[in-house]
Amino acid sequence: MPTAVTIDDSPLIRNQLRRILDGIGVTVVAEGSSGDQLLALYQQHHPDLVTLDIVMPGKDGVTAAIELLHEFPDARIVMCTSLTTREKIVACQRAGVAHYLLKPFDVARATKVFRFVLDRPAGDAPRSEP
């Protein structure tokens, strides 16, 4: 069964992500509220998927993604954000994230993206829309 780590400063968003992921058979093994927690949680759990907010207290999601992918280049990251500025989306792509989802989540869209990313071989996660 695939596993995931979710990082978002909103408990409501983490709960929504858990429900969506549970619905497709992905177990959320750990949650965090800041990008500062990502590396340690990833090292502890080595999940198949990471969901990561962009704007959080402490380390932002883009910085956390860059650090994680530097150490673990095969990590699959889906950014979850309410930001739609091209600058932030390009920053996520340059960081090497697999995909991004806009908040509020459309469950069908999120499900499609998560399945798409998980079905790709590690290190070969696409950066385009499914």
HELIX and SHEET records of a PDB file:
HELIX    1   1 PRO A   11  GLY A   23  1                                  13    
HELIX    2   2 GLY A   35  GLN A   37  5                                   3    
HELIX    3   3 LEU A   38  HIS A   45  1                                   8    
HELIX    4   4 GLY A   61  GLU A   71  1                                  11    
HELIX    5   5 ARG A   86  ALA A   95  1                                  10    
HELIX    6   6 VAL A  107  ASP A  119  1                                  13    
SHEET    1   A 5 THR A  27  GLY A  32  0                                        
SHEET    2   A 5 THR A   3  ILE A   7  1                                        
SHEET    3   A 5 LEU A  49  ASP A  53  1                                        
SHEET    4   A 5 ILE A  77  THR A  81  1                                        
SHEET    5   A 5 HIS A  99  LEU A 102  1                                        
END                                                                             
